[in-house]
């Protein structure tokens, strides 16, 4: 056991040393909600946050650690040379080394590591790689930020490794295949995910804004929590479009056990308006698009649409910013776990939404 620990430490130190010695400018590309740490390490925080690098040769191991006071396992998805090769489960505890199998004879390779789980599943520390790194250049692209709840997270969408009736909630997440990342790859834009399962605009799925933070509370925190010990979000992304899909949880009935008041349209609209005003303070040139929910039907859908129109009309006289736009998803019967869209459903949502967003980005 002692020899195994020594061997593991040597392996980890080797990874750290190689990463640090080779990490020159443009060696790693970080995207999404991430926290950059000393020694070129980074914490992947938000859904589909990522680190990418290019390398030569056929040797590549990556060092990852699931870090959180909760201390549980986590997941990343890997994309090698542009091809999705699956998920890695990162057990709680010390940093682990994962070898990446290289099968092609290409001179130079690319590896993209995406956080498959969401911010509330805890951070994933990327602690380096043994690969022989080359430079990576970030292409200048248009940018979209997706703000939302579990649907936007890609939560409960992927039972391919663990069936829906097994494991834990986050075992079925796959943020890489959520509608936002999927459509962003389709239309060739960079994206930022600011989404939290169960969250709402004025109340959450099973909380009347008494114990849990709603989106307007947690959004300015890099980790999407109310924890003031965590860094603030720096708003450096500056998206061309901000897509907001919040309301599914505001309209929900909760678990039927905890106190649940009737839906309050005035609170929802008021919070929405103030949230947009905050976004404008930091992103004055952004085009804001607000959406309905494919999960809300019937009478609730009518009320939902009325609320969105009131939010839009509140900015009708605003001559400084671009007009608020509304996008309506078609109703959907989800096929994923616990009433959520699955990976195929997310492709449907992406295909619906992509042309609308692409047209906006192409306008001069």
C-alpha positions as MATLAB code, in Angstrom:
seq = 'XXXXXXXXXXXXXXXXXXXXXXXXXXXXXXXXXXXXXXXXXXXXXXXXXXXXXXXXXXXXXXXXXXXXXXXXXXXXXXXXXXXXXXXXXXXXXXXXXXXXXXXXXXXXXXXXXXXXXXXXXXXXXXXXXXXXXXXXXXXXXXXXXXXXXXXXXXXXXXXXXXXXXXXXXXXXXXXXXXXXXXXXXXXXXXXXXXXXXXXXXXXXXXXXXXXXXXXXXXXXXXXXXXXXXXXXXXXXXXXXXXXXXXXXXXXXXXXXXXXXXXXXXXXXXXXXXXXXXXXXXXXXXXXXXXXXXXXXXXXXXXXXXXXXXXXXXXXXXXXXXXXXXXXXXXXXXXXXXXXXXXXXXXXXXXXXXXXXXXXXXXXX';
ca = [
       0.000    0.000    0.000;
       2.856    2.347    0.914;
       4.617    1.647   -2.400;
       1.368    2.335   -4.294;
       1.059    5.728   -2.598;
       4.668    6.606   -3.422;
       4.139    5.536   -7.037;
       0.968    7.632   -7.292;
       2.719   10.709   -5.856;
       5.584   10.364   -8.302;
       3.111   10.064  -11.175;
       1.201   13.142  -10.026;
       4.387   15.183   -9.539;
       5.543   14.217  -13.008;
       2.263   15.403  -14.489;
       2.449   18.679  -12.571;
       6.071   19.312  -13.540;
       5.516   18.603  -17.207;
       2.442   20.804  -17.290;
       4.147   23.685  -15.492;
       7.348   23.582  -17.527;
       5.501   23.585  -20.850;
       2.666   25.967  -20.052;
       3.630   28.970  -22.119;
       1.228   31.506  -23.527;
      -1.488   29.869  -25.652;
      -0.688   26.347  -24.434;
      -4.069   25.801  -22.764;
      -7.438   27.216  -23.771;
     -10.020   27.618  -20.994;
     -13.700   28.289  -21.655;
     -16.824   28.667  -19.526;
     -17.082   29.353  -15.820;
     -13.622   28.358  -14.583;
     -11.301   29.513  -11.814;
      -7.649   29.814  -12.763;
      -5.320   28.824   -9.933;
      -1.538   29.168   -9.415;
       0.809   26.704  -11.182;
      -1.379   26.677  -14.305;
      -4.113   24.605  -12.675;
      -7.763   25.404  -13.251;
     -11.089   24.463  -11.671;
     -13.837   23.603  -14.138;
     -16.996   24.936  -12.487;
     -19.991   25.361  -14.752;
     -21.735   22.982  -17.113;
     -19.582   22.262  -20.190;
     -16.732   24.462  -18.927;
     -13.593   23.187  -20.575;
      -9.842   23.071  -20.996;
      -8.316   22.262  -24.378;
      -4.776   21.719  -25.611;
      -2.795   20.475  -28.604;
       0.050   17.975  -28.352;
       2.393   15.804  -30.379;
       3.160   12.108  -30.011;
       0.993    9.302  -28.722;
       1.508    9.761  -24.978;
      -1.094   11.679  -23.017;
      -2.365   11.401  -19.455;
      -4.438   14.027  -17.672;
      -4.656   14.722  -13.947;
      -8.128   15.458  -12.567;
      -9.667   15.759   -9.117;
     -13.248   16.143   -7.931;
     -13.095   18.938   -5.353;
     -15.968   19.881   -3.112;
     -16.824   19.791    0.593;
     -19.436   17.195   -0.335;
     -16.650   14.915   -1.604;
     -18.344   12.784   -4.230;
     -17.517   11.621   -7.733;
     -17.876   13.788  -10.820;
     -17.659   13.518  -14.615;
     -15.927   15.004  -17.634;
     -16.414   14.287  -21.331;
     -13.427   13.958  -23.670;
     -13.161   15.016  -27.295;
     -10.010   13.761  -29.054;
      -9.112   15.164  -32.464;
     -12.643   16.505  -32.785;
     -14.316   13.178  -31.951;
     -16.338   12.583  -28.778;
     -14.809    9.568  -27.019;
     -16.943    9.357  -23.867;
     -17.093   10.259  -20.198;
     -14.626    9.809  -17.342;
     -15.843    9.228  -13.794;
     -13.634   11.037  -11.288;
     -13.883    9.440   -7.855;
     -13.679   11.551   -4.720;
     -10.312   11.827   -3.013;
      -6.833   12.572   -4.327;
      -5.934   13.686   -7.839;
      -6.152   10.843  -10.338;
      -4.195   10.245  -13.524;
      -6.165    9.179  -16.603;
      -4.368    7.860  -19.708;
      -5.913    8.925  -23.008;
      -5.620    6.276  -25.720;
      -4.314    7.689  -29.008;
      -5.271    5.574  -32.002;
      -4.473    7.779  -35.010;
      -1.064    8.484  -36.539;
      -1.595   12.210  -36.812;
       1.459   14.351  -36.103;
      -0.480   16.694  -33.831;
      -3.528   15.941  -31.716;
      -6.106   18.006  -29.848;
      -7.825   17.125  -26.580;
     -10.854   18.920  -25.167;
     -11.998   18.188  -21.609;
     -15.561   19.268  -20.772;
     -17.197   19.241  -17.352;
     -20.216   17.025  -17.933;
     -21.816   17.761  -14.573;
     -23.033   21.161  -13.372;
     -21.667   23.730  -10.929;
     -23.606   22.342   -7.957;
     -21.942   18.947   -8.402;
     -18.663   20.493   -7.282;
     -15.590   21.677   -9.158;
     -13.180   19.536  -11.145;
      -9.514   20.422  -10.799;
      -7.445   20.050  -13.953;
      -3.923   19.568  -12.596;
      -1.955   19.089  -15.782;
      -0.956   16.628  -18.460;
       2.067   14.548  -19.434;
       1.497   15.347  -23.121;
       4.119   17.189  -25.163;
       2.219   20.416  -25.668;
       2.142   22.677  -28.691;
       0.481   26.038  -29.088;
      -3.283   26.388  -29.318;
      -4.927   29.413  -30.880;
      -8.398   30.580  -29.955;
     -10.355   31.438  -33.084;
     -12.323   34.656  -32.897;
     -15.994   33.666  -32.865;
     -19.347   35.154  -31.980;
     -20.458   34.285  -28.431;
     -23.673   33.135  -26.748;
     -24.370   32.776  -23.033;
     -27.066   30.325  -21.942;
     -28.706   31.068  -18.592;
     -31.120   28.452  -17.324;
     -32.051   25.517  -15.129;
     -31.668   21.735  -15.305;
     -32.893   21.654  -18.908;
     -30.132   24.044  -19.950;
     -27.648   21.993  -17.861;
     -28.378   18.815  -19.797;
     -29.277   17.275  -16.456;
     -30.733   13.749  -16.323;
     -30.254   13.448  -20.087;
     -27.822   10.557  -20.440;
     -28.491    7.119  -18.907;
     -26.021    5.426  -21.272;
     -23.554    4.574  -18.465;
     -25.945    4.291  -15.508;
     -29.696    3.630  -15.965;
     -32.186    6.254  -14.793;
     -33.307    4.119  -11.843;
     -29.742    3.623  -10.632;
     -27.052    5.909   -9.239;
     -27.467    9.563   -8.322;
     -28.995   12.568  -10.077;
     -25.705   13.866  -11.495;
     -24.744   10.415  -12.844;
     -27.108   11.095  -15.742;
     -25.850   14.581  -16.640;
     -24.216   15.286  -19.983;
     -23.667   18.999  -20.436;
     -21.653   18.433  -23.601;
     -24.843   17.291  -25.340;
     -27.162   19.926  -23.826;
     -28.985   22.042  -26.408;
     -26.775   25.112  -25.868;
     -23.407   23.441  -26.563;
     -24.925   21.358  -29.379;
     -26.344   24.325  -31.270;
     -23.211   26.390  -30.574;
     -21.114   23.770  -32.322;
     -23.657   23.645  -35.142;
     -23.488   27.368  -35.876;
     -19.822   27.851  -34.939;
     -19.944   30.086  -31.867;
     -18.309   30.061  -28.447;
     -20.620   29.594  -25.488;
     -20.854   30.098  -21.749;
     -23.232   28.079  -19.566;
     -24.700   29.738  -16.448;
     -27.240   27.146  -15.364;
     -28.344   25.412  -12.178;
     -30.755   22.506  -11.696;
     -33.969   23.412   -9.909;
     -33.360   27.153  -10.055;
     -35.874   29.825  -10.937;
     -36.291   33.548  -11.381;
     -38.180   34.242   -8.153;
     -38.420   30.781   -6.543;
     -36.900   27.348   -7.120;
     -38.390   23.932   -7.806;
     -39.046   23.140   -4.147;
     -38.207   26.347   -2.317;
     -40.113   29.629   -2.001;
     -36.867   31.637   -1.989;
     -36.403   30.949    1.718;
     -33.383   28.646    1.900;
     -31.956   28.404   -1.604;
     -30.582   31.082   -3.890;
     -32.564   31.993   -7.006;
     -30.732   32.859  -10.238;
     -30.578   36.631   -9.584;
     -28.886   35.804   -6.242;
     -26.270   33.338   -7.461;
     -25.476   34.563  -10.975;
     -22.827   37.159   -9.921;
     -20.900   34.413   -8.060;
     -18.422   32.515  -10.261;
     -19.533   29.229   -8.659;
     -23.262   30.018   -9.000;
     -23.844   29.880   -5.246;
     -24.413   32.404   -2.455;
     -21.051   31.482   -0.896;
     -19.274   34.819   -0.435;
     -15.937   33.086    0.060;
     -15.967   32.179   -3.632;
     -14.741   34.598   -6.328;
     -17.140   36.914   -8.102;
     -17.902   36.387  -11.775;
     -15.904   38.912  -13.829;
     -18.305   39.299  -16.806;
     -15.316   39.126  -19.167;
     -17.062   36.839  -21.666;
     -19.190   39.650  -23.170;
     -21.604   37.569  -25.262;
     -23.223   38.794  -28.453;
     -26.421   37.020  -27.353;
     -27.687   36.143  -23.879;
     -30.317   33.409  -23.911;
     -32.433   33.131  -20.753;
     -34.592   30.042  -20.177;
     -35.998   30.329  -16.672;
     -39.510   29.652  -15.470;
     -39.980   25.880  -15.487;
     -39.205   25.756  -11.771;
     -41.085   28.950  -10.917;
     -44.206   27.314  -12.375;
     -43.616   23.902  -10.810;
     -45.621   22.472   -7.939;
     -42.584   21.245   -5.991;
     -42.545   17.836   -4.363;
     -46.070   18.132   -2.961;
     -44.758   17.952    0.604;
     -43.029   21.282    1.175;
     -44.984   24.539    1.252;
     -45.838   25.693   -2.273;
     -47.750   28.892   -2.940;
     -49.663   29.655   -6.139;
     -47.511   31.021   -8.959;
     -46.985   34.776   -8.554;
     -46.730   36.415  -11.998;
     -45.939   39.851  -10.526;
     -42.896   38.548   -8.645;
     -41.727   36.561  -11.644;
     -41.974   39.528  -14.023;
     -40.451   41.989  -11.547;
     -37.470   39.734  -10.814;
     -36.995   39.052  -14.517;
     -36.925   42.773  -15.360;
     -34.409   43.519  -12.604;
     -32.248   40.572  -13.652;
     -32.101   41.848  -17.226;
     -31.198   45.327  -15.976;
     -28.273   43.782  -14.080;
     -27.156   41.897  -17.194;
     -27.291   45.105  -19.224;
     -25.016   46.849  -16.721;
     -22.271   44.351  -17.521;
     -23.191   43.457  -21.137;
     -24.565   46.661  -22.664;
     -24.221   45.489  -26.287;
     -25.766   42.039  -25.852;
     -28.913   40.900  -27.613;
     -31.128   39.300  -24.965;
     -33.464   36.463  -25.935;
     -35.968   35.116  -23.400;
     -37.583   31.738  -23.961;
     -40.534   29.705  -22.821;
     -40.147   26.109  -21.641;
     -40.836   22.973  -23.702;
     -41.972   21.389  -20.423;
     -44.747   23.896  -19.621;
     -48.070   23.242  -21.348;
     -51.757   24.093  -21.126;
     -53.006   26.996  -19.036;
     -49.589   27.488  -17.444;
     -48.052   27.991  -20.901;
     -50.533   30.792  -21.590;
     -49.639   32.515  -18.299;
     -45.939   31.957  -19.009;
     -46.175   33.611  -22.429;
     -48.084   36.547  -20.948;
     -45.299   37.025  -18.372;
     -42.612   36.965  -21.064;
     -44.507   39.564  -23.081;
     -44.697   41.813  -20.015;
     -40.945   41.477  -19.521;
     -40.349   42.328  -23.170;
     -42.736   45.301  -23.085;
     -41.016   46.697  -19.989;
     -38.047   47.526  -22.229;
     -40.079   48.783  -25.197;
     -38.963   52.396  -24.665;
     -35.318   51.458  -24.103;
     -33.349   53.238  -26.836;
     -29.923   52.224  -25.501;
     -30.071   48.443  -25.791;
     -31.275   46.052  -28.471;
     -34.955   45.079  -28.145;
     -35.760   42.011  -26.035;
     -36.753   39.060  -28.221;
     -38.865   36.013  -27.339;
     -38.239   32.495  -28.647;
     -40.866   29.778  -28.193;
     -39.839   26.135  -27.998;
     -42.413   23.623  -29.170;
     -44.026   21.472  -26.441;
     -42.091   18.292  -25.725;
     -42.698   15.025  -23.920;
     -39.215   14.387  -22.501;
     -37.653   10.937  -22.668;
     -34.780   11.395  -20.195;
     -34.520   10.643  -16.490;
     -36.945   12.161  -13.943;
     -38.983   14.013  -16.544;
     -36.055   15.712  -18.294;
     -35.117   15.831  -21.988;
     -32.629   13.157  -23.038;
     -29.698   13.632  -25.414;
     -31.922   13.105  -28.472;
     -34.449   15.618  -27.109;
     -31.664   18.169  -26.667;
     -30.744   17.733  -30.329;
     -34.381   18.520  -31.198;
     -34.269   21.672  -29.034;
     -30.937   22.683  -30.580;
     -32.268   22.230  -34.101;
     -35.314   24.381  -33.265;
     -33.311   27.200  -31.684;
     -30.154   27.278  -33.836;
     -31.633   28.957  -36.970;
     -33.168   31.727  -34.853;
     -29.865   32.500  -33.107;
     -27.790   32.137  -36.268;
     -29.980   34.673  -38.055;
     -29.476   37.143  -35.199;
     -25.705   36.745  -35.334;
     -25.580   37.232  -39.093;
     -27.435   40.523  -38.965;
     -25.217   43.550  -39.461;
];
